[in-house]
Amino acid sequence: MGNYTIAVLPGDGIGPEVVEQALRVLQVVADRYGHTITTQKALVGLAAIEAEGEAISDATMELCKRSDAILFGAVGGTQHTTGPRSKVSPESALFRLRKELELFANLRPIRTVEALLNTSTIKAEVLRGVDMVVVRELTGGIYFGQPSEIRETEHGTEAIDTLIYSEGEIERIVRMAFELARGRRKHVTSVDKANVLSSSRLWRRVADRVAQEYPDVKLEHLLVDACSMHLIRRPASFDVIVTENMFGDILTDEASMLAGSMGMLPSASLGTRKTAYGTFGFYEPIHGTAPDIAGQEKANPLAAILTLALLLRYSLGLTREAAAIEAAVEAVINAGYRTEDLREEGKAVIGTKEMGRQVVEALARQQG
């Protein structure tokens, strides 16, 4: 049986509420399968700014580096609006974590559940069978390129952002997508804007070269605008989508609506470091802080619980335990339980803690 350490950063808004439910599930899994899993909490985001003066402290960074994985809630707020590169911005914690821990690949699995097809605004027949992973490059592109500034010139105020990618950055993210596809349906869709952007033309050139090493995997190229359309028109046709940082940021939020709610979608950010059990990673639900519902028992904890399943699978190598959590979540959904974001006529709307309890009970009912 394993002995593991997880850094837990609940963050702001609904982050602490949903992480609490994920930790309840983690304890049940540890007890059931005989693992020793040590969790250590620390502040991040607005909570850290208020208590420690910065979005993430050096001590918290060291805690993260000593751990096998990081379980994260959400960061953000309305009191600090100076932008993602400012030290007083809650979101700057994410940029530091990604950069210093070399978390270059963000994985967002999106799979529809039959019982939730009617919660989406898209027709059920279009959604049926959706099962994809979006692989987003996380440490390059326009979010990190320099210069990035607003400046005064003799012609007035102007702004500049720099979009830059190296061949190596593109190759490692594309290669990860092909490796994932080999274990799935062997189809990679590379998304770019090669008809306009030089960076995208390099992206396409590198993707074609990497594809030659994977003759068993089909490579499809799509422009980002066409991809955004096809995610709504034919979402079930996608297997693995790989794209650069900003395109991935936008497309994954669009794709979240396929599952009915952002409250259903987990994510994993993986890097170059290996642990004794798998790949070191940073795991967060994609829904953000949702401050308008924080503290009201309305937050959906299922994305955080499914995020925990990804952590167990990729960083701790506990595939059986991850599958058990995913099966428990689906069982609760099939039983008709819903949080406010998934409200559906004839279904029971329950609160955050009660949804966590239902998942725990579903795990307890599993055989084996």
Residue, then its C-alpha position, 0 to 999 in steps of 0.5 A: m500500500g502506498n504512502y503519499t503526500i498531497a499539498v492542498l490549496p483551497g483558495d478563494g470563493i467556493g474553492p474551500e467548499v468543494v475541496e472539503q468534499a473532495l478531501r472527504v472522498l479522499q479519506v474514504v478511498a485511503d481507508r478502503y484501499g489501505h493507503t496512507i495519504t498525508t494532506q497539508k493545507a496552505l493559503v493561496g490567492l486572495a486568502a494568501i494576499e490578505a494573510e501573507g501579503e502575496a498570492i503564494s508565498d515561498a513557503t507554500m511553493e516549497l510545500c508544493k515542490r515537496s509533495d507528490a501532487i497539488l489539489f487546488g480549489a480556485v483563486g480570484g476576487t474583486q478586491h485586486t484588479t491590477g492584472p495577472r502579472s501583478k504581485v497583488s493579483p490572486e491569479s498570479a499564484l497560478f502563473r508562478l505555480r505553472k512556471e516554477l513547477e514546469l506545468f506545461a500541459n493542461l488536460r481537460p477531459i470532457r465526457t457527457v453522462e446520459a443522465l445529464l444530456n438534458t441539462s445542456t442547451i445543446k440537443a441531446e442527440v448531438l451530445r450523446g457519445v462525447d468523450m474527449v480530452v483537450v490538451r492545452e499548452l500552459t507555459g508559453g504563448i501570448y500569456f507569457g510573451q514579452p513585451s506585454e504592456i500598455r505604453e504611451t507614444e507620440h501617437g497616443t496610448e497603445a498596447i502590445d502582447t507578444l505571442i512566441y513559441s519555440e519548436g521544443e515547447i510545441e513538440r513536447i505538448v503535441r507528443m503528449a497528445f499523441e501518447l494520450a491518443r494511443g491509449r484512447r481512439k487514436h485521433v489527434t486534432s491539432v488546432d491553430k490559426a496557420n492561415v494568419l499567425s507565424s506561430s501557428r505555421l510553426w505549430r503545424r509544421v512541428a505537429d506534422r513532424v511528430a505525427q510521423e512517429y505515430p503512424d497508428v494515430k490519425l492527425e487532423h488540423l483545424l483552424v481555431d474558428a472552425c474548431s469552435m464551430h465543430l465543438i458545437r456541431r459535431p462534438a462526439s467526433f473529437d478524441v484528443i484536441v491539442t492547442e496553444n495556450m490562449f486557444g486552449d483557454i477559450l475552447t475548453d470553456e466552450a467545451s465545458m458546456l457540453a457536459g451541462s455545467m462547469g461544475m462537472l469538469p476537472s483538469a490536470s496540469l502536468g509537467t516534466r517532473k516524475t514522482a515515484y508513482g507517476t507524473f507530478g501534477f497540479y489539479e483543479p476544477i475549472h469552474g473558478t471562484a464563483p463568489d456570487i454563490a460562495g458560502q451558500e451551499k450551492a456550489n457543485p463539488l463534483a468537478a473537484i471530486l473528479t479532479l481528485a480522481l485525475l490526481l490519483r490516476y496521473s500522479l499517484g498511479l492509483t487507477r483503480e481508485a480513480a475509476a471507483i470515484e468516477a463510477a461513484v459520481e456517475a451513480v449519484i447522477n444516475a440516482g437523480y441528485r443535482t446541485e443548483d447548476l444542474r437543476e432539472e425538473g423532477k430531480a432532487v436539488i441538494g447542497t454542496k455537503e450533501m452531494g459530497r455525502q452522496v458520493v461517499e455513500a456511493l463509494a461505500r456501496q461499491q463491490g470489491 
